[in-house]
Amino acid sequence: MTAEEFQKARRALMRRDPVLAPIIKRHRSRSPLDTPVMDPFTALMRTITAQQISTKAAATIYGRLVAMLPKNATPDALLALSDEQLRQAGLSRQKSAYLRDLAAKVKSGDLPVHSLHELTDDEVIDAIVKVKGLGRWSAEMFLMFRLRRPDVLPVGDLGIVTAIQRLYGLRKKPKPARIVKIGEAWRPYRTVACWYLWRSLENEPD
């Protein structure tokens, strides 16, 4: 998704969805393209590191891990770290195992990180979920923020579920099928719609 495509998506969503329109206007100076794109291997390393802990703790642990690696993190460099080094970085035994599995699958070619951009969305998901510790949600986040695919709808994301319930005045948290139905109006820009749903949960707009 380019900057031009993002602007086209904004205009389309404002026309089609009166609920999203004011959110889009309120955050008009921001874009999901503002964040630099990470190397795919590094991005997946970070995803594993950040699981089930606070953003601050994740940043600290990831910073320690990166400091132990050469400037360009590679599967070989990660695999060369000892269990003790990973523990000192703050990683649990389980996350250490996940990182080693990621590195091994990238090294063997089972997870072709540098050609994932050539695959369809479903193919990317199928490839990523083969890594221990990386599920569908992680793969969807990779599609949205690393590959910048424009039409991804992570129906299991708690933020998306909460935002839709609030904005659309639903009494109960919407099930995946209801989210898919609401999201039909957003095609082929469901990634952009989700980005604004997340923004709606922030306390202060920019």
Salt bridges, closest charged atoms under 4 A:
ASP76 OD1 - LYS107 NZ 2.87
ASP83 OD1 - ARG100 NH2 2.93
GLU84 OE2 - ARG87 NH2 2.63
ASP101 OD1 - LYS105 NZ 2.87
GLU118 OE2 - HIS117 NE2 3.82
ASP121 OD1 - ARG149 NH1 2.58
GLU140 OE2 - ARG136 NE 3.00
ASP151 OD2 - ARG187 NH1 3.68
ASP151 OD1 - ARG190 NE 2.96
GLU184 OE2 - ARG187 NE 3.16
GLU202 OE1 - ARG30 NH1 2.89
GLU202 OE2 - ARG199 NE 2.63
ASP206 OD1 - HIS27 ND1 3.89
ASP206 OD2 - ARG30 NE 3.89
